């Protein structure tokens, strides 16, 4: 019997969340292993975990003796090995636009709001983090709102779920957490609301994960 792949994840890590959405969409069975980013100074910083992911980040996806890291690389692997349902538009222009929307979140927004960035920038003064994070989330969502006007259908790019939606939805968690005024982004919110009704997005939600604290479960 083949061993299940293992996802090293943290319930509210947006990068891990992206991978969970794809695993659920494609119906891939896996083992969940929690890496608590807060407990004991951050379990991602242990030598044991860094042997799996030298960057000390989640997610990591282990297949047999092979460890894959970085959410988009893991998602590319899952798309190549489990092509249906596809999250990649067949049309080259739509594919590029979906990827660009994803990168607005993955490269231009989420990294700037990461706790590791705030800790260095503000030297542990967490009171300064919300304003900083709001600034970057608003910048990213403003760009997404404008760009998605060219492609929006039921989802971000037409009527099928793509990598754009998979990256967008987890970022909303942080937007709410840092009290971003979401009324500025009606198209973004409509897309997120539609995605949130899909079983795969529900299965990947932080509240559905085994390491989610009871007081945060829906």
PyMOL commands that set and color helices and strands:
alter all, ss='L'
color gray80, all
select helices_A, chain A and resi 14-25+39-41+43-45+47-50+71-81+92-106+110-113+115-121+126-150+163-177+182-184+186-196+199-204+206-208+214-216
alter helices_A, ss='H'
color red, helices_A
select strands_A, chain A and resi 5-9+30-34+60-63+66-69
alter strands_A, ss='S'
color yellow, strands_A
deselect
rebuild
show_as cartoon
